[in-house]
């Protein structure tokens, strides 16, 4: 979804659609959270499958293991974030202010998570034009 190549993005969008269909027939405890993440991703994709900045796709990828582990310190924060909007705002860095200015008991973990996200998600010039 972050590839510069349209064909790669189109293939990724197709895989996302197929996975969503398969997920609807499955049953596991965290299915609702994963469905929410997939719905948010699908809503963010434009009809012409425009490139999603790498920072956003890195965020989506890093959220998955946390959604599968409800006892994780970041689970509530990330679930609230996913529920807050029907699609990602591609004009801002997701959760940057929330995590870096946090004073929660998990602030160290939140800041480290955000710094890792930034290092993984800023790959080209389009990823830091905010």
ZATORMI-61288 format. One line per field, with one value per residue (C-alpha): residue number from 1; residue in three letters; z, y, x. Coordinates in nm, 2 decimals, always signed. Last residue first. Example, Ala and Ser with C-alpha at 12.3 -4.5 7.8 and 13.67 -1.06 7.14 Angstrom:
# ZATORMI-61288
nr: 2/1
rest: ser/ala
z: +0.71/+0.78
y: -0.11/-0.45
x: +1.37/+1.23
//
This chain:
# ZATORMI-61288
nr: 130/129/128/127/126/125/124/123/122/121/120/119/118/117/116/115/114/113/112/111/110/109/108/107/106/105/104/103/102/101/100/99/98/97/96/95/94/93/92/91/90/89/88/87/86/85/84/83/82/81/80/79/78/77/76/75/74/73/72/71/70/69/68/67/66/65/64/63/62/61/60/59/58/57/56/55/54/53/52/51/50/49/48/47/46/45/44/43/42/41/40/39/38/37/36/35/34/33/32/31/30/29/28/27/26/25/24/23/22/21/20/19/18/17/16/15/14/13/12/11/10/9/8/7/6/5/4/3/2/1
rest: unk/unk/unk/unk/unk/unk/unk/unk/unk/unk/unk/unk/unk/unk/unk/unk/unk/unk/unk/unk/unk/unk/unk/unk/unk/unk/unk/unk/unk/unk/unk/unk/unk/unk/unk/unk/unk/unk/unk/unk/unk/unk/unk/unk/unk/unk/unk/unk/unk/unk/unk/unk/unk/unk/unk/unk/unk/unk/unk/unk/unk/unk/unk/unk/unk/unk/unk/unk/unk/unk/unk/unk/unk/unk/unk/unk/unk/unk/unk/unk/unk/unk/unk/unk/unk/unk/unk/unk/unk/unk/unk/unk/unk/unk/unk/unk/unk/unk/unk/unk/unk/unk/unk/unk/unk/unk/unk/unk/unk/unk/unk/unk/unk/unk/unk/unk/unk/unk/unk/unk/unk/unk/unk/unk/unk/unk/unk/unk/unk/unk
z: +0.72/+0.44/+0.62/+0.44/+0.10/+0.12/+0.15/+0.41/+0.72/+0.87/+1.05/+1.23/+1.31/+1.44/+1.65/+1.80/+1.86/+2.04/+2.25/+2.35/+2.44/+2.64/+2.84/+2.89/+3.03/+3.36/+3.16/+3.11/+2.74/+2.53/+2.29/+2.27/+2.21/+2.01/+1.76/+1.76/+1.37/+1.19/+1.00/+0.64/+0.58/+0.83/+0.88/+0.82/+1.02/+1.31/+1.69/+1.70/+1.58/+1.83/+2.11/+2.03/+2.02/+2.36/+2.51/+2.37/+2.46/+2.78/+2.63/+2.81/+2.50/+2.30/+1.95/+1.91/+2.01/+1.74/+1.47/+1.58/+1.43/+1.08/+1.09/+1.21/+0.94/+0.69/+0.82/+0.83/+0.48/+0.33/+0.16/-0.22/-0.42/-0.48/-0.74/-0.53/-0.23/+0.05/+0.40/+0.43/+0.35/+0.62/+0.88/+0.79/+0.82/+1.17/+1.28/+1.16/+1.35/+1.67/+1.61/+1.55/+1.88/+2.04/+1.74/+1.48/+1.11/+0.82/+0.82/+0.83/+0.49/+0.34/+0.50/+0.38/+0.02/+0.04/+0.19/-0.08/-0.35/-0.19/-0.18/-0.55/-0.64/-0.44/-0.62/-0.96/-0.87/-0.80/-0.54/-0.27/+0.04/+0.00
y: +1.70/+1.60/+1.33/+1.01/+1.18/+1.22/+0.85/+0.58/+0.72/+0.43/+0.21/+0.49/+0.67/+0.36/+0.28/+0.63/+0.58/+0.25/+0.40/+0.69/+0.46/+0.22/+0.51/+0.67/+0.35/+0.51/+0.79/+1.12/+1.13/+1.41/+1.17/+0.93/+1.16/+1.40/+1.14/+0.93/+0.93/+1.16/+1.40/+1.46/+1.09/+1.12/+0.75/+0.64/+0.60/+0.79/+0.75/+0.37/+0.30/+0.55/+0.41/+0.06/+0.19/+0.35/+0.05/-0.20/+0.00/-0.18/-0.52/-0.73/-0.74/-0.94/-0.98/-0.61/-0.56/-0.79/-0.60/-0.25/-0.26/-0.34/-0.05/+0.19/+0.08/+0.14/+0.49/+0.58/+0.43/+0.70/+0.55/+0.56/+0.61/+0.31/+0.49/+0.44/+0.58/+0.35/+0.50/+0.32/-0.02/+0.05/+0.14/-0.16/-0.39/-0.24/-0.28/-0.64/-0.71/-0.57/-0.76/-1.09/-1.07/-1.38/-1.61/-1.71/-1.72/-1.68/-1.30/-1.32/-1.49/-1.20/-0.95/-1.15/-1.13/-0.75/-0.70/-0.93/-0.72/-0.40/-0.54/-0.64/-0.29/-0.14/-0.36/-0.26/+0.11/+0.11/+0.36/+0.11/+0.23/+0.00
x: +0.36/+0.60/+0.79/+0.67/+0.67/+1.05/+1.11/+1.14/+1.00/+0.80/+1.06/+1.25/+0.92/+0.75/+1.06/+1.04/+0.66/+0.71/+0.99/+0.77/+0.47/+0.69/+0.83/+0.49/+0.33/+0.23/+0.07/+0.24/+0.22/+0.37/+0.55/+0.26/-0.04/+0.16/+0.27/-0.05/-0.07/+0.16/-0.06/-0.19/-0.28/-0.57/-0.66/-1.02/-1.34/-1.21/-1.17/-1.21/-0.86/-0.72/-0.92/-0.79/-0.43/-0.45/-0.63/-0.38/-0.06/+0.02/-0.05/-0.31/-0.54/-0.27/-0.39/-0.45/-0.08/+0.04/-0.16/-0.07/+0.29/+0.15/-0.10/+0.16/+0.41/+0.13/+0.08/+0.45/+0.49/+0.27/-0.04/+0.00/-0.31/-0.54/-0.75/-1.06/-0.88/-0.76/-0.83/-1.16/-0.99/-0.73/-0.99/-1.19/-0.89/-0.81/-1.17/-1.17/-0.85/-1.02/-1.34/-1.15/-0.96/-1.12/-1.11/-1.37/-1.32/-1.56/-1.54/-1.17/-1.16/-1.34/-1.11/-0.81/-0.94/-0.99/-0.65/-0.49/-0.67/-0.54/-0.19/-0.21/-0.33/-0.05/+0.21/+0.06/+0.07/+0.44/+0.56/+0.48/+0.30/+0.00
//
